[in-house]
Amino acid sequence: MNDTRSNYFKKKKRNRIIILSLVGFALVAFALFWTVYDDVESTLKTVFEDVETENMRKEEVSVDATHPISFALLGIDMYGDGIAEGSGRSDTIIVATVNPKTKKTTIVSVPRDSYAEMVGYETNSYPEYNDKITHAYAFGSTQMAINSIQEFLNVPIDYYVEINMQGLHDIVEAIGGIELTSPLTFEFEGSSFVEGETVIADGWDALAFARMRKEDPEGDLGRQNRQRMVIKAILDKLISIDSVTNYKKILSAVEVNIQTNLSFEDLLDIKSGYVDALDTFTQLSIAGEELYYDEIYYYYVDPEERLRIANTLRDELEIDQVQFSDMNLSDADSSFGFGQMTSAGSVTGTSDFDSIEETDEAANN
């Protein structure tokens, strides 16, 4: 009888200890969560930077209402004094649309040398100035970069995330390296990679992997592919449990190297309403050809190709498609047989697409 009572009290005491331990663990976990939550919110307030860009939407979108949205991801080539001065070029430009209804994300890399209008750049010689799209950031920072991307693709950009290349190094270091499998063998800036070999890349290796271009037989397209690999590897590592223990290092790296117009509340809404769409990726490629002006190389994308990309992305955003006549034409387009150059320096004209549409309209009437 006494043994039974003794075992009962021992068991009761043990259960109490277990319960108290679980409660204590829960309180510690809760406190840790709110500490991380508070730190993340504080960091995002630091990196938040709204940018006034040209509004290309008829209706306002909201992540809270889970509308299809678009992003511009800008990788800025910025080092040393350039970081403090805010100067640099957007050597990596990725446009992404995320549709929570179709649960699909569509991404397209815009070649850095694409011949495009620098929207907002003032010149006394021409009503508009065209250059490599990578230079838009150097001329007018984030605002001109986003406006020029919007004009080039004829697609609204709702949000942007901007990271300087030094920041890529710091973030990879903070998360303890990333796993990369190189699509080719090359050496660049002291880092070596072997085709098909998987390595754990540190910050400098990841930076070299993302920046090399000249030794890649696919040139800038090959580099864009490797940059996407690095971004995906970082995202994969960030969502792993191991990264939680390094969250303060990660936030420190984010704080000094990233700028965005996404608020903390926006990110919470995206996490709850858009996460399924991030599992299915469709990748688009922009076709183009070489163009030389004054012995300077450009990547020329004709307006029909830009129209194809524009309407593909617009479909994902569930907004009206555009016609060829809605595309802005440049002096280069007239050289390739699209439209006519006017005395004012602008280009007007139609394409075969317009002729087809007019024929269809006539047939319907």
Backbone torsions as a table, in degrees:
resi	resn	phi	psi	omega
1	MET	NA	-48.9	178.5
2	ASN	-62.7	-39.3	178.4
3	ASP	-62.5	-39.8	-179.6
4	THR	-63.7	-44.8	178.8
5	ARG	-64.0	-41.5	179.5
6	SER	-61.5	-44.9	178.7
7	ASN	-63.4	-34.7	-179.3
8	TYR	-64.3	-46.4	-178.4
9	PHE	-69.6	-33.5	177.1
10	LYS	-64.6	-42.3	-179.8
11	LYS	-66.0	-41.3	179.9
12	LYS	-63.4	-41.3	179.0
13	LYS	-64.6	-41.3	179.9
14	ARG	-63.7	-42.0	178.8
15	ASN	-63.3	-39.7	179.2
16	ARG	-63.0	-41.0	179.4
17	ILE	-63.7	-42.4	179.4
18	ILE	-61.9	-45.5	-179.0
19	ILE	-63.0	-45.6	179.3
20	LEU	-62.8	-38.4	178.7
21	SER	-64.2	-43.5	179.2
22	LEU	-63.8	-42.2	177.8
23	VAL	-62.6	-44.1	178.8
24	GLY	-61.0	-43.9	178.8
25	PHE	-61.9	-41.7	-179.7
26	ALA	-63.4	-40.5	179.0
27	LEU	-65.5	-40.7	178.4
28	VAL	-64.6	-44.6	179.1
29	ALA	-62.4	-40.9	179.9
30	PHE	-63.9	-43.9	179.3
31	ALA	-63.8	-40.9	179.1
32	LEU	-63.7	-42.1	179.7
33	PHE	-58.8	-47.0	-177.9
34	TRP	-70.6	-28.6	174.8
35	THR	-65.8	-47.5	177.4
36	VAL	-63.5	-44.5	179.9
37	TYR	-56.3	-48.5	-178.5
38	ASP	-64.3	-41.0	-180.0
39	ASP	-65.9	-42.4	179.1
40	VAL	-63.3	-45.5	-179.9
41	GLU	-61.6	-41.4	179.3
42	SER	-63.8	-42.1	179.8
43	THR	-64.2	-43.5	-178.6
44	LEU	-66.6	-30.7	174.3
45	LYS	-66.4	-33.7	-179.9
46	THR	-70.4	-40.2	-175.2
47	VAL	-89.4	-7.2	-178.6
48	PHE	-69.2	129.9	177.7
49	GLU	-148.3	105.7	178.9
50	ASP	-75.8	147.1	-178.8
51	VAL	-130.0	129.4	178.3
52	GLU	-83.0	107.7	180.0
53	THR	-119.4	167.3	180.0
54	GLU	-66.9	128.0	-177.6
55	ASN	-81.2	116.0	-179.3
56	MET	-105.4	11.8	-179.6
57	ARG	-108.5	144.5	175.1
58	LYS	-80.3	-32.4	-179.3
59	GLU	-124.4	145.5	179.8
60	GLU	-72.9	141.2	178.9
61	VAL	-106.1	158.9	-179.4
62	SER	-146.1	131.4	176.0
63	VAL	-71.7	-24.2	177.4
64	ASP	-65.4	-31.5	178.9
65	ALA	-95.4	7.0	179.6
66	THR	51.8	48.1	171.4
67	HIS	-76.2	153.3	171.7
68	PRO	-60.8	135.7	-174.9
69	ILE	-131.9	164.7	179.8
70	SER	-126.3	152.9	179.4
71	PHE	-130.4	150.6	165.1
72	ALA	-117.2	122.9	176.7
73	LEU	-104.0	117.2	-175.2
74	LEU	-113.2	121.2	173.8
75	GLY	-100.6	112.6	-172.5
76	ILE	-96.3	127.3	177.0
77	ASP	-81.1	93.4	-171.9
78	MET	-142.1	123.8	-177.7
79	TYR	-135.7	159.8	171.9
80	GLY	50.9	-126.5	-177.6
81	ASP	-63.0	-24.4	-178.7
82	GLY	-62.2	-29.2	-179.7
83	ILE	-65.2	-46.9	-179.7
84	ALA	-68.7	-35.6	-177.6
85	GLU	-80.3	-16.5	179.6
86	GLY	77.1	17.7	-179.5
87	SER	-97.3	156.7	179.9
88	GLY	155.7	-174.3	179.0
89	ARG	-130.1	149.5	178.2
90	SER	-86.3	82.3	-176.8
91	ASP	-71.0	-20.0	175.4
92	THR	-122.2	123.1	178.5
93	ILE	-130.1	113.7	178.5
94	ILE	-124.1	126.1	176.0
95	VAL	-106.3	132.1	-178.4
96	ALA	-131.4	139.1	170.9
97	THR	-113.4	140.8	-179.1
98	VAL	-126.1	118.4	-178.6
99	ASN	-114.7	106.9	-177.9
100	PRO	-71.2	-18.2	-179.9
101	LYS	-77.1	-46.8	178.5
102	THR	-85.8	-6.7	-178.1
103	LYS	55.0	51.9	-174.9
104	LYS	-141.2	138.2	174.0
105	THR	-116.3	129.9	179.7
106	THR	-117.2	128.6	-178.4
107	ILE	-124.5	146.7	175.7
108	VAL	-141.3	132.8	176.3
109	SER	-92.9	127.7	178.2
110	VAL	-92.5	117.4	-180.0
111	PRO	-55.7	132.3	-174.3
112	ARG	-60.9	-27.4	-177.4
113	ASP	-92.5	8.8	-178.3
114	SER	-57.5	132.9	179.1
115	TYR	-76.1	116.2	-172.1
116	ALA	-148.7	161.4	176.9
117	GLU	-74.3	135.6	173.7
118	MET	-89.3	91.6	-173.0
119	VAL	-67.3	120.4	-179.7
120	GLY	97.9	-6.0	179.3
121	TYR	-81.5	122.1	-175.8
122	GLU	-89.9	136.0	176.4
123	THR	-146.6	145.7	179.9
124	ASN	-83.9	-14.7	-174.0
125	SER	-86.2	-40.6	-174.9
126	TYR	-134.0	152.2	177.6
127	PRO	-66.4	-20.3	175.6
128	GLU	-143.7	152.3	-177.1
129	TYR	-120.0	130.4	-179.5
130	ASN	-112.9	142.7	-179.8
131	ASP	-159.7	-174.2	173.6
132	LYS	-65.6	135.6	-174.8
133	ILE	-63.3	-23.5	177.0
134	THR	-63.5	-24.1	-177.1
135	HIS	-81.1	-13.1	-179.9
136	ALA	-58.3	-38.5	-180.0
137	TYR	-66.9	-39.2	179.7
138	ALA	-65.8	-35.5	-178.6
139	PHE	-77.6	-38.3	-173.1
140	GLY	-145.6	26.2	176.4
141	SER	55.8	-152.6	-172.6
142	THR	-61.0	-40.2	-176.7
143	GLN	-59.4	-50.9	-179.4
144	MET	-68.7	-35.3	178.8
145	ALA	-60.5	-48.4	-178.1
146	ILE	-68.2	-43.4	178.6
147	ASN	-61.5	-37.3	179.7
148	SER	-70.7	-37.3	176.5
149	ILE	-65.0	-44.2	178.3
150	GLN	-59.1	-43.2	-178.9
151	GLU	-67.9	-40.3	-177.9
152	PHE	-64.2	-43.7	-176.2
153	LEU	-97.9	-13.1	-175.3
154	ASN	55.9	47.7	180.0
155	VAL	-137.2	134.3	178.0
156	PRO	-69.8	142.2	174.6
157	ILE	-109.6	115.8	-176.9
158	ASP	-85.9	-42.2	-177.1
159	TYR	-135.7	157.1	176.6
160	TYR	-137.2	152.6	171.7
161	VAL	-132.0	124.7	-175.6
162	GLU	-119.9	128.6	179.3
163	ILE	-134.3	132.2	175.9
164	ASN	-82.5	155.7	-172.4
165	MET	-63.6	-29.8	174.7
166	GLN	-63.7	-34.4	179.1
167	GLY	-64.7	-35.9	176.6
168	LEU	-58.7	-43.6	177.4
169	HIS	-59.7	-48.1	-175.9
170	ASP	-64.2	-40.0	-178.9
171	ILE	-68.4	-42.4	177.8
172	VAL	-61.9	-39.8	176.9
173	GLU	-63.6	-40.9	-177.2
174	ALA	-65.5	-32.3	-178.0
175	ILE	-93.8	6.1	174.8
176	GLY	80.8	26.2	177.9
177	GLY	92.5	163.8	179.3
178	ILE	-131.8	156.7	-179.3
179	GLU	-92.3	124.1	-178.8
180	LEU	-130.4	139.3	173.1
181	THR	-116.8	110.7	-172.5
182	SER	-72.5	136.5	177.0
183	PRO	-81.7	-6.9	178.4
184	LEU	-155.7	165.5	179.0
185	THR	-94.4	127.4	178.7
186	PHE	-164.0	163.4	173.2
187	GLU	-124.4	139.5	-179.6
188	PHE	-155.8	124.7	176.5
189	GLU	50.1	43.8	175.3
190	GLY	86.3	-3.5	178.5
191	SER	-106.5	141.7	-178.6
192	SER	-121.6	142.3	178.9
193	PHE	-136.7	144.3	-179.5
194	VAL	-118.6	133.4	-178.4
195	GLU	-54.2	128.0	177.5
196	GLY	81.2	-6.0	-177.9
197	GLU	-92.9	131.4	-180.0
198	THR	-95.1	130.9	-179.4
199	VAL	-131.6	159.4	170.4
200	ILE	-95.2	105.2	-174.8
201	ALA	-88.1	134.1	173.9
202	ASP	-84.7	-171.6	-175.7
203	GLY	-59.4	-45.7	-178.3
204	TRP	-70.0	-37.7	177.7
205	ASP	-63.9	-43.4	179.5
206	ALA	-63.0	-39.4	179.4
207	LEU	-66.0	-43.4	178.1
208	ALA	-64.6	-41.1	179.6
209	PHE	-60.9	-37.2	-177.0
210	ALA	-82.9	-24.0	-171.5
211	ARG	-97.2	-26.5	-175.8
212	MET	-60.0	136.2	-179.6
213	ARG	-134.3	-44.4	-169.6
214	LYS	-65.8	-30.8	-178.7
215	GLU	-86.8	-3.7	179.8
216	ASP	-87.2	123.2	179.8
217	PRO	-59.8	-21.7	177.4
218	GLU	-93.8	4.5	176.0
219	GLY	59.2	-131.7	-176.2
220	ASP	-66.7	-30.0	178.1
221	LEU	-65.3	-38.9	177.3
222	GLY	-65.7	-39.4	178.5
223	ARG	-66.0	-40.4	177.6
224	GLN	-58.1	-41.0	179.0
225	ASN	-63.4	-42.6	179.5
226	ARG	-68.7	-34.0	176.5
227	GLN	-64.6	-40.1	176.5
228	ARG	-63.8	-37.0	177.5
229	MET	-61.9	-41.9	179.7
230	VAL	-65.6	-44.9	179.8
231	ILE	-60.6	-44.8	180.0
232	LYS	-63.8	-41.7	-179.8
233	ALA	-63.8	-38.1	177.6
234	ILE	-65.1	-46.2	179.7
235	LEU	-61.8	-41.8	178.4
236	ASP	-60.4	-40.4	-178.1
237	LYS	-73.5	-36.3	-178.1
238	LEU	-63.9	-33.2	-177.8
239	ILE	-88.1	1.0	178.5
240	SER	-82.2	157.7	-178.6
241	ILE	-64.4	-33.8	-176.4
242	ASP	-59.0	-32.0	-175.8
243	SER	-71.9	-20.2	-178.6
244	VAL	-61.4	-38.7	-179.1
245	THR	-67.0	-20.2	-179.3
246	ASN	-105.1	19.4	-169.6
247	TYR	-61.1	-33.2	-179.2
248	LYS	-68.8	-37.2	175.5
249	LYS	-65.3	-40.2	-179.5
250	ILE	-64.6	-45.7	-179.1
251	LEU	-64.5	-36.1	177.1
252	SER	-63.8	-40.6	178.6
253	ALA	-67.3	-39.8	179.4
254	VAL	-65.2	-42.1	-172.1
255	GLU	-59.3	-36.3	-175.1
256	VAL	-101.8	-3.5	-172.9
257	ASN	-126.5	-6.6	-175.2
258	ILE	-125.0	145.5	174.9
259	GLN	-135.6	139.8	-178.1
260	THR	-157.0	159.5	173.2
261	ASN	-102.9	17.7	173.8
262	LEU	-89.0	125.3	176.8
263	SER	-85.6	171.1	177.8
264	PHE	-62.6	-40.4	178.3
265	GLU	-64.1	-38.1	177.5
266	ASP	-59.8	-44.7	-178.9
267	LEU	-64.0	-38.6	177.4
268	LEU	-64.0	-41.1	179.1
269	ASP	-66.6	-39.8	179.0
270	ILE	-64.7	-40.5	179.5
271	LYS	-62.8	-37.4	-177.0
272	SER	-84.1	-31.1	-173.1
273	GLY	-109.1	-13.4	-172.0
274	TYR	-122.6	-4.0	-171.2
275	VAL	-59.5	-35.8	-179.8
276	ASP	-65.5	-31.8	-179.1
277	ALA	-71.3	-19.1	-178.6
278	LEU	-81.0	-4.9	179.9
279	ASP	-87.1	-20.7	-177.4
280	THR	-116.8	109.9	-177.5
281	PHE	-108.6	134.8	169.6
282	THR	-118.0	129.3	-176.2
283	GLN	-109.5	128.7	177.4
284	LEU	-105.9	148.7	176.1
285	SER	-117.3	140.8	179.0
286	ILE	-98.8	115.4	179.9
287	ALA	-81.0	143.2	179.2
288	GLY	-161.5	-172.6	-179.5
289	GLU	-148.3	169.6	-177.9
290	GLU	-70.6	143.8	176.0
291	LEU	-142.0	132.3	178.6
292	TYR	-122.2	125.2	171.7
293	TYR	-123.1	123.0	-178.7
294	ASP	52.5	40.9	178.3
295	GLU	64.9	18.7	176.7
296	ILE	-104.8	132.4	-177.4
297	TYR	-81.5	136.3	172.4
298	TYR	-133.3	159.7	173.8
299	TYR	-103.5	112.8	-175.8
300	TYR	-94.3	124.0	176.2
301	VAL	-114.8	116.2	-175.7
302	ASP	-71.6	159.2	-174.6
303	PRO	-63.8	-26.3	177.5
304	GLU	-69.4	-36.0	176.3
305	GLU	-70.1	-41.1	177.6
306	ARG	-63.5	-36.2	177.9
307	LEU	-64.9	-40.3	178.5
308	ARG	-61.3	-46.8	179.6
309	ILE	-65.0	-43.7	-178.7
310	ALA	-56.4	-49.6	-175.7
311	ASN	-73.6	-27.5	174.1
312	THR	-64.9	-45.3	179.4
313	LEU	-70.6	-37.1	179.1
314	ARG	-64.2	-37.5	175.8
315	ASP	-60.3	-41.4	179.6
316	GLU	-67.1	-30.8	178.9
317	LEU	-85.7	-5.0	179.9
318	GLU	59.2	44.4	174.7
319	ILE	-122.3	164.4	-175.0
320	ASP	-59.2	143.3	174.6
321	GLN	-72.8	162.5	177.5
322	VAL	-112.1	163.3	178.3
323	GLN	-106.3	168.5	179.3
324	PHE	-56.9	-37.8	-178.8
325	SER	-64.9	-16.2	177.6
326	ASP	-83.3	-12.8	-177.9
327	MET	-82.4	135.0	177.4
328	ASN	-75.9	127.5	-179.3
329	LEU	-102.6	146.8	-177.5
330	SER	-114.0	177.7	176.3
331	ASP	-62.1	-33.4	178.9
332	ALA	-66.1	-37.0	179.4
333	ASP	-61.5	-38.7	178.5
334	SER	-66.3	-33.4	178.4
335	SER	-66.2	-27.6	-179.9
336	PHE	-98.4	13.6	173.8
337	GLY	89.7	15.5	177.8
338	PHE	-107.3	108.2	175.7
339	GLY	78.8	-177.2	-177.5
340	GLN	-124.6	140.2	177.4
341	MET	-78.4	130.4	178.4
342	THR	-94.1	168.4	-179.8
343	SER	-66.3	-22.5	179.6
344	ALA	-80.5	-7.5	177.9
345	GLY	97.7	2.6	177.6
346	SER	-102.4	172.0	-176.4
347	VAL	-121.6	135.7	175.4
348	THR	-127.0	161.1	177.0
349	GLY	150.9	-178.4	179.7
350	THR	-128.3	171.9	176.9
351	SER	-124.3	-179.1	175.7
352	ASP	-60.6	-28.6	178.9
353	PHE	-60.7	-43.8	-179.6
354	ASP	-64.2	-39.9	180.0
355	SER	-62.9	-41.1	178.7
356	ILE	-63.2	-43.6	-179.4
357	GLU	-64.9	-40.3	179.6
358	GLU	-64.8	-38.4	178.6
359	THR	-64.7	-42.0	179.2
360	ASP	-64.0	-40.1	-179.6
361	GLU	-65.1	-42.0	179.8
362	ALA	-63.1	-38.9	179.7
363	ALA	-66.5	-37.3	-179.7
364	ASN	-71.2	-30.8	179.5
365	ASN	-78.6	NA	NA
